[in-house]
């Protein structure tokens, strides 16, 4: 088939490469504009753009697409059979949804209707789910509400972060998109409506999502920390300054009041809800480098009984 591919981050690259390898013609890649990123804030091309450029595929990077006459004219001239959308980062306008005869086919990083929205992988891990997956769907004007085409499950390990889960999801998702396009082309694949009663949301992350609430159980805090990697991570306050927790683990057998610190030699523990606790392995005080708990305890003379969140 002749395709237009819309995608931006590394998560989408595998699907782009898979549909090309399956023999489809990707006539155009649409991706986000180059952005400044990193410590030096140097302008960087999106991963999908780099992949498309290496294959000599035409690329467009419009700032806006809803009322972009030039962009619309180009797509109408191409007349693609389908538009494949993977983590593009823009809402697809109605005119674009109606353009290809097979529709706009999206790869979503959850088992819909769970986790509709911008951060499905992060919220699945943050909520302690042991299973997630990917769904191919035909986009409509709602927020991930279109007809589902195919799904596939992916397990989440108890200590895996969202970063760990992204790679297998992207791999399985790429394979599923190829199967979906084959089924659509053959006319053997029919969409099915989502069960609205089962729908949940996965809103875009904010810095506040990473604020540690020590009234939660240790496991709940740990799961949220896993889900919110690499950002917003997990952070709190100590002595009125921001403290980032770069690594933690659940520590059974200790009963400390929520937010209270316990120092045991070179080990640092924090009390959580329901008489649970965490070991804080690696931390970073505001304005300082990240360091092990042992170095942190020596450098800041932290004492048992001090409280986090203040």
N, C-alpha and C positions, 0 to 999 in steps of 0.2 A: 504493500500500500504506500501511497504518498502521505507523509506525515509532516506536521509541524510539531516541534518539541519545545515545551516551555518548562524550564527548570533553572535552578541557580546553584545550590550548594553541592558538596561532595556526595551527599545522599542520592542525588539525582543522576550522577555521572554513570553509575553502573547500568541504569535503565536505558540511558541514551546509547551506550555501547552495545547493550543486549539487543535492542530493536534494530540497530544497524547490522549486527552480526546475524540476525534472523532474516535479513534480506530486504527489509523495508527501506524505502527511500526517504531519508530525512531531508526535506527540501529547505527547511529553515529552522534554526535554533533561536528561540527568544529567551533572553535572560536579563537579569537585573543589570543596571549600569555598574561600571567599575566604581569601587568605593575605597576610601582611605581606611586602612586597618593596621593593626600591630602597634608596637611601641613607637616606631618612627612615623606612624600614620602615612605610610606610603600608599599610593594608589595601587590596588590589586584587582586583577580580573577575576570574576567568579570561576569556580572550578568547571562548571559546564561550558563556559566560554572557551576556556583553555582546551578542553577536550574537543569541542567542535572545530576550533581553529586548527588543531593538529590533524583533523580529518578533512579540511578544506570545505567545511559546510558553511553556508551563508549564515550570518549572525545579525540579529537586531537586538538593541538594548534600550528600548523606549522608557523614558521616565514615567509616562502615563500611557494607558492603553484604551481606557473607556471611550474617550472622544478624540482619539488620535487618527485623523483622516488618512495620513500617509501609511500608517501601520495597517489600518483596515483595508486600504486599497491593495497593499502588497499581499495580504492574506487572501483576499477575494480573488486576486489574480492567480494565486497558487492553486486554489480550489483543492485543499487537502482532503483525503478520505477521513482522517481523524486528526485531532489535536491531542497530543499526549502531554499531560500536566503532572509534574513531579516537583513538589516543594519550590514552586516558582516564586511565591511571595507577593502575588498580586491577585486581586479578585477578578475572575474572568467575566467580562461584561456580556450582557444578553446577546448582542450581535455576534459575538465570537462563539457563544454556546451553540447558536443555530447554524453556523457556517458549514461545518463538515457533516456529511450525510451520516457518519457513524457517531458523531458527537465529540465532546471533549472528554477524554478518558483519563481519570485521575488515579494516581497511586497514593493512598493515604496510609500513614504509619500506625494504624490501630485496627482492631476488629470492630468495625462499625456495627451498630451506632454508638459504641463506647468511644469516648475521647474525640469528639468532633472539635476541630479548632486548630490552633497554631502549634501546640506543643504536646502532641499525643504520646510520644515516646517518653518524654520527661515525666508526665503525670502518671503514666502507667507504672513506671519504676517508683516514683515518689509515693504512690498509694500502696506499694508493697505487692503488686500483682506478680504472680508467678508465670503467667502466660500473657503474651500480647500477640501481635501479628500485623498483617498488611491486608488492605482491601483495595481492589480495583473497582471503580465506580464511574458512572456517567454523570458528570457535573450538571447541576441545575443552578438556579439563582439563590438557593439557600446556602447555609454554612454546613457543607459536607452532608447534605440531606438527599443527594441524588440516589438513583437506583444502584444497588450493589451488583457487581458482576461476578467476581471471584474473591475468595479469602484464603489466607493460609496462616497457620499459627507459628509462633516462635516463642520458645521458652526463655524466661528471665531467671538467671541464677540468683541466689540469695545475696550475693555480694557484688553482683554486676552493677555498674553505673549506666546511666543513659548513654554515655560514650561507648561503652562496651556493646550495648544492644543495637546501636545504630548500624554497625557493619553487617551483622547477620540479617537485619531487617532489609537493608538496602539490597543485599544479594538475593534474598528470597523474593523481594518486591520486583526486582528486575526480571527474574524468571516468570513471575506471575503475570507481569505486563505482556511479555511475549506470548504466553498461553492465552491471555485475554484477547489480544489482537487477532490471534489465529482463530479463536472461537467466533469472534465478531465477523471476521472475513468469511468464514464458512457458514455463517448463519445458524450456528448450533448453540450460541450462548444468549440466554435471555436474562434481563435484569430482574431484580426482585426488590420490592420496597423495604425500607428500613422500619423496624419496630420502634416507633416514637416513644413508647413507654420505657424502653431500655436505653434511651439516649442519655449520654453524659457529655460534659464539656471539658476541653483541655485548653484553657485560655492562655494567651501569651504570657510568658514569665515576666515578673517584675523583681527588682532588687529585694523588695519586702518579702517575697516568697522564701528567700534564703535566711531570713531572720529566725534564729532558733528559739522555739517556745519550749522551755524546759518543763512545762507541765505536761507535755506529751510524753509517752513512754519512750524509752531508749530506742526501741525498734522503730517506732514511728519517726523519730528524729533521724535515725540512721537511714531509713528508706528515703526520706525527703532529701537528705544530703546526697544519696546516690543518684536520685532523679535529677537534682539540680546541678549536675556537672556538665560542662565546666563553669556554667554561670546560671544562677547567682550563688551557687555553692551553699555554704553554711556559715553564718556569722552571728556574733553576739557582741556584748560590751563587757569590759573588765576595767574597773577603776575609771569609768567614764570615757574610755577609749574603745574604738572598734577592734574587735578580735576576730580574725578569720580562722575557722577550723578547716585545715586542708585535709586532714585524715582523722577518722574516728572509728571506733568499733564498740559493739555492745559488750558490756562487761557484767556477766551475771554474778550474783552472790553478794553485791554491795547494796546497802540501804543508806542513801544520802538524800537529804531533802532537795527538792527541785531547784536547780541553779546553784547549789552549793558545791564548792570545790573540795576535793580530798587529795592531799599530797602523800604519796607513799614512796619514799626514796626518790627515784628518778621518774616515777610514774604519776600521771595526772588524771584524776577522775572527776566527773561531773554528775551530780544527782539529777534524776529525771522523774517523771510522773509514775505513779503506782509502784513506788519503791524499786525503780530500776535505775541503771546508771550506764554511763559511757566512759570509755577511756579515750582521752584526747591525745593522739599520737603526734600530730604535727600542727602547729599553730603559727599565726603571724599577727603580732601586735601592730596597731596603726603606726605607719611610718617606719617600720622595721622589716627585716627580711623574714621569710618563713623559716622555721626552725623546729627541731625535734622538741618533744616535751621536756627532755632532760636539760637541753640548753636553755629553753625558755624558763624553767624553774630556777636555774642557776642565775640567769641574767636578770630576772625580775623579782627574785626572792618571793615567789608566790607562796602563801601559807594556806593550810587547811582552814576552812570556814569562810574564806572569801567567796563572794557571790558573783555569778555571771548575770548579764542582762542589766547591770546598773552602771 
